[in-house]
Every structure is written in structure tokens, then in C-alpha cells.
């Protein structure tokens, strides 16, 4: 009724992507079996996106934890030690770079 409608498709909106990413990070810190009790969405596709993203982050963190336990001297790797989690975040950042941010009124 007031202002201009947001014509950007939901899948291209940066703020929606960021909200979903934050949810993925939170869910990744929980037990896998807690997903259904923690997350709700109107669309099955959104639930899948959140679940897959959380699994991706969880697996990257687990991989890093195994690397750290198995590596006697991490200092040999330097300040940019291999990090699956760092790579996972870079992939999410690449997705974010193509999203659109627009000011839209929801009143």
C-alpha cells in the first residue's frame, strides 16, 4: 500500500540469504537430530536449503577438528592453516556476492 513493492525474487534477496545463513550456522552447532525441532519454514525447499547448509558447515567444522587433533604442529602450516570451515564460509560468501540488497517497505 505504501512505498514501492520489492520486485526482487526471494531467492535473490541478500537479506533473506543472510537470515538463512545465520540459521544454518546456529543449526550446525546443534545435534543433527535437533533440526526438525529447531527449524520451521513454509516451504520444503527452504527447509532442505537450511538442512543441507547446516550439514555442510557441521562437516567442515568436524573435518577441521579432526585435522587439529591429528596434527602435531599446526604452526608449520602458518597463519593460514588449511581450514575446511574457512573454505565453506568462502563458498557462502561467493553466493552472497550475487544477491541483491534493496530497501523495501514491509508496512
Buried (B, 14 or more C-beta within 10 A) or exposed (E): EEEEEBEBEEEEBBBBBBEBBEBBBBBBEBEEEEBEEEBEEEEEEBBEBBBEBBBBBBBBBEBBEEBEEEEEEEEEEEEEBEBBBEEBBEEBEEEEEEBEEEEBEEE
